[in-house]
Amino acid sequence: MKNIRVEGRRWFQKTYGNTYNSVRIFIDGKPVVTLPEDYGYDSYYMQRAAEWMNQQGLTPGNEGRAYLSIWCQENGVDLYDDCLDVSRERELHHENI
């Protein structure tokens, strides 16, 4: 594994004040998983990505965003993350854009 790219999308539900996100993970440029919409704000998309990678045995040890960053740094893996705030719930689905 040479690089990991995490693409997040966030949508703020104005009516009830909730924030939702979805996540897509790429390893060495190839898409490996799209995690569906879930409640969570700020950088929770990175937490979800770290948890998924740990559950798959791709990053051994503790789960969590900080751990993923440290693990990548210690193992020479480039980590890229980006999050797009979208205006409509349907735009959370990565295949729609």
VENBEL-V74893 format. One line per field, one symbol per residue. phi: phi as a letter, one per 40 degrees, with the letter a starting at -180 (. if undefined). psi: psi as a letter, one per 20 degrees, with the letter a starting at -180 (. if undefined). burial: I if it has 9 or more other C-alpha atoms within 8 Angstrom, else O. A space follows every 50 residues. Layout:
BEGIN
phi: ???
psi: ???
burial: ???
END
This chain:
BEGIN
phi: .babbbbbbbbcccdbgcbbabbbbbbfgbcbabccdacibfcddccccc ccccccgcbchcchdccdccdcccbgbcbbbabbcbcbdccccdccb
psi: phqppppqpqppohgikqpqrrqpppplipphqoprpqpqrckhhhgggg gghghijhoqbqqqggggggggghjkppppqqpppqiqghihohii.
burial: OOIIIIIIIIIIIOOOOOIIIIIIIIIOOOIOOIOOIOOIIOOIIIIIII IOIIOOOOIOOOIIIOIIIOIIIOOOIIIOIOOOOIOOOOIIIIOOO
END
